[in-house]
Amino acid sequence: MATAHADPQTAQDRFADVVGRAAQVAHDVRALKTIAADAVEDGVYAARRAVIRGGREIEGLRETAAYRIKKAPFLAVAMAVGAGLLIGIVCGRCGRSASQQKP
């Protein structure tokens, strides 16, 4: 009875196939490593840009505040006093309620 099987692979053929697959996996790993490194580099670059942009915006806010203080100094003082009073009241109530809770 004859069998209709294809020629079985020899050990050498299987070894060559395994080596080829290992080389492909190594290539894929190197490609993924490169992609990950690029993503990290892009993230660092974006973070640096955000810090620089934030610094420029803070500088702009400082210049705007200086301009408004020069333009209306009494209003600026009144706003500062009001903010200080508000913060003092809030902190005073928080401190008072905390001291009342202690036995």
Sequence and secondary structure as in RCSB ss.txt:
>XXXX:A:sequence
MATAHADPQTAQDRFADVVGRAAQVAHDVRALKTIAADAVEDGVYAARRAVIRGGREIEGLRETAAYRIKKAPFL
AVAMAVGAGLLIGIVCGRCGRSASQQKP
>XXXX:A:secstr
          HHHHHHHHHHHHHHHHHHHHHHHHHHHHHHHHHHHHHHHHHHHHHHHHHHHHHHHHHHHHH HHH
HHHHHHHHHHHHHHHHHHHHHHHHHH  
